[in-house]
Amino acid sequence: MKFKNKTSPFYNSTSNVNGIMLQVLYALMPGTVVMCLFFGWGILFNIVLAIIFALALEAVALKLRKRPIMPFLNDLSAVTAAWLFALTLPPLMPWWIVFIGIFFAIIVAKQLYGGIGYNPFNPAMVGYAVLIVSFPFEMSQWINPNNPLLSFTESFTLIFSEATPEWDAITMATPLDEVKTELRAGTDYSTIVTQSPYLKSASNNTWLWSSLAFALGGAWLLYKKIIHWQIPAALLGSLFLISSVFYLFSPASFASPLFHLISGASILGAFFIATDPVSASTTPMGKIIYGGAIGLLIYIIRTWGNYPDAIAFSVLIMNMAVPLIDYYTQPRVYGQSKNNKDKQ
């Protein structure tokens, strides 16, 4: 009997960028569907526009850099970044604001650094950060899901025309906005929960159901080993821990740990944004430090900062610290003594 002789490496993997990004897109589906059910056609318009703009801008950048276009478009990295970016935007966002955000995400945060694999910052979060600083009013206009949802035609008209809707009639403050405003006004947290239809009833809490749907997608990524447990566990664990400390210290003045976990983009950020394989920490211990620090920053900015949610700023701040974290948390090479590692 003859055996085939093969040289190392003997591990055979069919994983590639396209396959990984495709799994991420599959995992985003449940949360996307839930958001569309609650907020209407605007979510879908955001996603489609962001993907179209991302692919077009990526193609232009690759052409100017004299790089092959189709292999990079087919890896779905631009599509994934655009999809994640779009999920952070309120419905009925004017098309030109979506374009501005995607321009900074794809051109500035990705292509100017050399393209996929070279960007030190999460592209989707760069685009979001630019918009929240530049267009704070537009970025706060979330549709009230208790009102009748706008039709496809109505949504299309508001997104692509200069028509200005009666925002007060169709929008609402997000739970993070509402709680922060009321707490700063001196209202007890228990009173806020009792008076808010979104907080006192789980069935009306759109953010709860969206978070659960994204958590389902995150579980799929963990099952497929697309991401590792350290970053989501550290992020959510540190967020839960610090919010528990302050809540136990003064339950009237601080929101509960559960509120912080299910509100805003906590779950989306933990499983889909902070785990970006390019801009996140790569060592086992580094992932725990990286995720834990993001959770800590989220709570600090949410509680004492000027922005209700803080996923983008927290992730971008820790992206800057990744090289330092990875340098000091490198695992010891097999066969190398600890003393030799320290000398290096």
Phi and psi in degrees as a GROMACS rama.xvg file:
@    title "Ramachandran Plot"
@    xaxis  label "Phi"
@    yaxis  label "Psi"
@TYPE xy
-102.255  139.528  LYS-2
-112.391  143.317  PHE-3
-73.1869  130.054  LYS-4
-95.0076  122.095  ASN-5
-124.673  146.142  LYS-6
-86.299  161.94  THR-7
-69.763  157.545  SER-8
-81.2427  146.897  PRO-9
-90.3486  -12.9882  PHE-10
-75.7114  126.059  TYR-11
-109.299  119.523  ASN-12
-124.345  134.884  SER-13
-97.5529  6.90179  THR-14
-70.7934  141.435  SER-15
-150.342  173.656  ASN-16
-60.0288  -44.3381  VAL-17
-59.0997  -44.6188  ASN-18
-65.2395  -40.429  GLY-19
-65.7869  -46.7314  ILE-20
-64.0925  -34.5311  MET-21
-64.9208  -39.9899  LEU-22
-65.2212  -37.7882  GLN-23
-63.4753  -41.6907  VAL-24
-64.5989  -40.1398  LEU-25
-58.7536  -43.5311  TYR-26
-68.2484  -25.9179  ALA-27
-77.3542  -15.9002  LEU-28
-58.8444  -49.6668  MET-29
-58.3868  -46.1476  PRO-30
-65.0996  -36.9904  GLY-31
-65.0478  -42.9612  THR-32
-62.6225  -44.2586  VAL-33
-62.2544  -43.4321  VAL-34
-64.1158  -38.6402  MET-35
-64.6388  -37.884  CYS-36
-65.3768  -36.6845  LEU-37
-84.7504  -37.3027  PHE-38
-112.192  -4.88388  PHE-39
89.7368  -164.266  GLY-40
-65.2078  -21.8296  TRP-41
-59.4991  -35.6856  GLY-42
-61.5642  -45.3059  ILE-43
-65.9575  -40.0911  LEU-44
-60.951  -42.3206  PHE-45
-58.059  -44.6236  ASN-46
-65.502  -47.9636  ILE-47
-63.2671  -46.0908  VAL-48
-62.7729  -44.1783  LEU-49
-62.1935  -41.1268  ALA-50
-66.974  -44.2269  ILE-51
-60.9522  -48.1928  ILE-52
-63.1268  -41.0971  PHE-53
-63.952  -45.8902  ALA-54
-64.8003  -41.3963  LEU-55
-64.7791  -45.8888  ALA-56
-68.1678  -37.2158  LEU-57
-64.0844  -40.9615  GLU-58
-64.2043  -42.4807  ALA-59
-63.1315  -45.4302  VAL-60
-63.2053  -42.5439  ALA-61
-65.5033  -37.9165  LEU-62
-62.9998  -44.9154  LYS-63
-66.2675  -31.5328  LEU-64
-85.5132  -0.110651  ARG-65
58.3732  43.9358  LYS-66
-111.07  154.205  ARG-67
-61.4936  138.392  PRO-68
-89.2853  -54.1198  ILE-69
-62.1804  -40.2718  MET-70
-58.205  -36.8362  PRO-71
-78.7716  -32.6362  PHE-72
-70.3825  -34.829  LEU-73
-75.3185  -13.4125  ASN-74
-76.5153  -7.30582  ASP-75
68.6375  9.30468  LEU-76
-67.6699  -38.5343  SER-77
-67.8143  -38.6871  ALA-78
-63.7853  -43.7763  VAL-79
-64.754  -44.8318  THR-80
-61.641  -41.5325  ALA-81
-65.4439  -40.9658  ALA-82
-63.0918  -47.2325  TRP-83
-62.1991  -42.5988  LEU-84
-60.5706  -44.2384  PHE-85
-63.9225  -33.7665  ALA-86
-68.1788  -18.121  LEU-87
-86.9517  -7.9179  THR-88
-93.3597  142.949  LEU-89
-65.415  153.058  PRO-90
-62.5183  160.648  PRO-91
65.2928  22.2741  LEU-92
-67.1325  127.105  MET-93
-53.7317  142.112  PRO-94
-59.5313  -34.4867  TRP-95
-72.5015  -26.2877  TRP-96
-71.7801  -38.7121  ILE-97
-59.6799  -41.8012  VAL-98
-62.6556  -43.191  PHE-99
-60.545  -46.0802  ILE-100
-62.0522  -43.643  GLY-101
-67.6037  -34.0633  ILE-102
-59.3911  -46.9383  PHE-103
-69.2334  -33.1032  PHE-104
-68.9797  -47.8292  ALA-105
-86.9799  -48.4942  ILE-106
-78.0512  -53.8949  ILE-107
-76.5624  -51.1264  VAL-108
-80.9272  -21.6653  ALA-109
-113.561  -64.2068  LYS-110
-70.2104  -36.0628  GLN-111
-66.2449  -18.7172  LEU-112
-95.1287  -1.41022  TYR-113
116.115  1.77128  GLY-114
92.3587  -167.002  GLY-115
-59.1082  134.95  ILE-116
94.065  -11.0571  GLY-117
-117.923  -11.1151  TYR-118
-76.1076  124.061  ASN-119
-78.9385  -17.355  PRO-120
-116.205  150.116  PHE-121
-67.8581  115.998  ASN-122
-58.3471  -44.2052  PRO-123
-61.2661  -38.5602  ALA-124
-75.0064  -28.3856  MET-125
-64.4025  -46.1384  VAL-126
-60.7773  -43.2119  GLY-127
-64.3682  -44.1363  TYR-128
-61.2914  -40.0938  ALA-129
-61.4362  -42.4948  VAL-130
-71.8575  -40.8249  LEU-131
-67.4743  -29.2795  ILE-132
-80.0341  -38.4446  VAL-133
-85.7273  -33.4447  SER-134
-130.616  63.8906  PHE-135
-63.0383  -34.7599  PRO-136
-67.1633  -50.9297  PHE-137
-61.7215  -33.4725  GLU-138
-77.2905  -4.91697  MET-139
-105.505  0.431673  SER-140
-91.4799  77.387  GLN-141
-88.7668  135.919  TRP-142
-63.2995  138.596  ILE-143
-77.8627  112.921  ASN-144
-69.4162  -12.771  PRO-145
-78.3253  -17.4853  ASN-146
-84.1655  157.422  ASN-147
-58.5852  131.741  PRO-148
-68.964  145.526  LEU-149
-69.273  148.913  LEU-150
-74.2831  171.729  SER-151
-58.5707  -45.1852  PHE-152
-66.2098  -43.0716  THR-153
-62.7357  -42.7367  GLU-154
-64.5963  -43.6593  SER-155
-59.5034  -44.178  PHE-156
-63.1229  -43.7498  THR-157
-69.7422  -30.8528  LEU-158
-78.3841  -37.5527  ILE-159
-105.694  -1.16789  PHE-160
-114.678  177.238  SER-161
-90.2038  6.69302  GLU-162
-64.1656  137.9  ALA-163
-109.537  114.096  THR-164
-73.3951  165.12  PRO-165
-79.9132  89.1302  GLU-166
-57.5173  -39.4205  TRP-167
-62.6353  -24.7707  ASP-168
-85.2705  -24.3874  ALA-169
-119.094  -6.03994  ILE-170
-114.601  171.391  THR-171
-146.722  163.717  MET-172
-79.4366  138.732  ALA-173
-68.1381  159.445  THR-174
-54.5661  -37.5688  PRO-175
-64.0772  -43.1957  LEU-176
-61.2598  -48.5966  ASP-177
-62.0359  -47.4167  GLU-178
-66.3303  -43.3308  VAL-179
-62.4197  -45.0281  LYS-180
-62.5004  -45.8394  THR-181
-68.9335  -39.3616  GLU-182
-64.4931  -39.3847  LEU-183
-68.6296  -24.295  ARG-184
-82.6852  -3.96025  ALA-185
96.7187  7.11958  GLY-186
-78.0663  137.567  THR-187
-64.923  144.322  ASP-188
-61.5063  -39.8658  TYR-189
-61.4294  -36.7161  SER-190
-67.3528  -39.9537  THR-191
-61.2235  -44.3518  ILE-192
-64.3465  -41.1984  VAL-193
-65.5219  -37.1717  THR-194
-85.4549  -21.8569  GLN-195
-86.7626  123.819  SER-196
-67.5744  -20.8506  PRO-197
-85.8811  -21.769  TYR-198
-100.58  -31.5738  LEU-199
-81.9592  -17.6556  LYS-200
-126.113  121.725  SER-201
-63.7698  -33.213  ALA-202
-67.26  -25.6368  SER-203
-95.1875  -5.39355  ASN-204
-84.6549  93.6491  ASN-205
-62.1028  -33.517  THR-206
-70.6583  -31.8057  TRP-207
-62.4851  -49.4069  LEU-208
-67.5641  -35.6353  TRP-209
-65.002  -42.6579  SER-210
-62.8277  -42.0557  SER-211
-63.4537  -38.0014  LEU-212
-66.9158  -40.946  ALA-213
-70.3262  -31.7229  PHE-214
-64.6381  -36.8427  ALA-215
-61.5851  -43.8653  LEU-216
-64.476  -38.5335  GLY-217
-62.6298  -38.924  GLY-218
-62.8968  -35.7957  ALA-219
-64.1377  -43.0798  TRP-220
-63.7294  -38.1339  LEU-221
-66.1475  -41.4433  LEU-222
-63.2154  -40.1593  TYR-223
-81.7814  -2.04417  LYS-224
60.3551  31.4481  LYS-225
-76.1321  -36.2279  ILE-226
-123.141  166.162  ILE-227
-108.981  160.566  HIS-228
-72.6662  -21.88  TRP-229
-60.1382  -48.8748  GLN-230
-67.446  -51.3321  ILE-231
-59.0861  -42.969  PRO-232
-65.663  -42.6088  ALA-233
-68.2445  -40.9903  ALA-234
-64.2322  -54.0054  LEU-235
-68.4919  -34.9312  LEU-236
-65.8718  -44.7998  GLY-237
-68.4203  -37.432  SER-238
-63.195  -42.619  LEU-239
-65.4841  -41.6062  PHE-240
-65.8488  -50.3092  LEU-241
-68.7692  -37.542  ILE-242
-67.743  -31.1265  SER-243
-67.4442  -40.885  SER-244
-60.1974  -49.2611  VAL-245
-71.5056  -34.7633  PHE-246
-67.4296  -41.4461  TYR-247
-67.8342  -32.5714  LEU-248
-68.8309  -41.5766  PHE-249
-150.964  84.6026  SER-250
-64.2333  -16.6386  PRO-251
-83.1498  -23.0788  ALA-252
-106.314  -11.2949  SER-253
-131.702  147.151  PHE-254
-72.5006  156.745  ALA-255
-73.3816  158.718  SER-256
-59.8566  -40.6007  PRO-257
-61.7327  -39.5497  LEU-258
-58.3759  -44.3938  PHE-259
-66.8613  -32.4097  HIS-260
-73.9868  -35.9533  LEU-261
-100.347  -5.94264  ILE-262
-97.6933  155.538  SER-263
63.2574  -142.304  GLY-264
-107.621  28.93  ALA-265
-58.899  -51.0937  SER-266
-70.7615  -44.4014  ILE-267
-58.6051  -43.2269  LEU-268
-66.8031  -38.4616  GLY-269
-67.8583  -40.6228  ALA-270
-96.5742  -28.3486  PHE-271
-115.375  -28.0384  PHE-272
-101.477  -53.16  ILE-273
-66.3373  -21.603  ALA-274
-88.6807  9.57473  THR-275
-50.0804  120.862  ASP-276
-67.5017  -18.5714  PRO-277
-87.6936  -47.4312  VAL-278
-95.2155  -7.41689  SER-279
-91.5728  166.67  ALA-280
-65.9454  151.411  SER-281
-115.424  -17.3599  THR-282
-84.2668  151.669  THR-283
-55.9517  -49.8927  PRO-284
-70.1672  -35.4538  MET-285
-61.9022  -36.6275  GLY-286
-63.1109  -39.3527  LYS-287
-67.308  -44.0237  ILE-288
-63.9832  -44.614  ILE-289
-61.3465  -50.9912  TYR-290
-65.7527  -41.074  GLY-291
-63.4048  -40.4953  GLY-292
-66.2807  -36.4575  ALA-293
-63.342  -45.4382  ILE-294
-59.7466  -40.3607  GLY-295
-64.0876  -44.371  LEU-296
-66.6208  -35.6786  LEU-297
-58.5589  -46.6111  ILE-298
-66.1528  -43.057  TYR-299
-61.4333  -46.8141  ILE-300
-70.0181  -40.4557  ILE-301
-61.75  -39.9991  ARG-302
-82.7723  -42.5312  THR-303
-118.963  -5.29788  TRP-304
-87.1045  -178.566  GLY-305
-91.8361  -8.09853  ASN-306
-109.433  138.423  TYR-307
-66.5693  -45.5477  PRO-308
-107.42  160.434  ASP-309
-142.098  15.7858  ALA-310
-58.7486  -48.9326  ILE-311
-61.7737  -50.8927  ALA-312
-65.0006  -39.2517  PHE-313
-65.0914  -43.9924  SER-314
-65.1705  -43.8697  VAL-315
-65.5802  -39.0081  LEU-316
-61.6079  -44.8352  ILE-317
-74.54  -25.0933  MET-318
-56.704  -37.7718  ASN-319
-66.5981  -27.2729  MET-320
-90.7637  -7.02966  ALA-321
-57.6522  -47.3483  VAL-322
-57.327  -40.7229  PRO-323
-66.6011  -43.3012  LEU-324
-62.1458  -47.9923  ILE-325
-64.5313  -34.7358  ASP-326
-63.2841  -42.5194  TYR-327
-91.8244  -0.480095  TYR-328
-121.465  19.9524  THR-329
-63.2918  129.681  GLN-330
-69.4594  152.266  PRO-331
-66.421  133.699  ARG-332
-67.6394  137.681  VAL-333
-57.0847  127.729  TYR-334
92.9536  -7.14883  GLY-335
-100.365  133.231  GLN-336
-73.9791  157.764  SER-337
-64.6959  -35.2378  LYS-338
-65.5714  -39.2031  ASN-339
-66.6894  -36.0353  ASN-340
-65.2933  -41.5018  LYS-341
-64.007  -35.2694  ASP-342
-66.3995  -30.2236  LYS-343
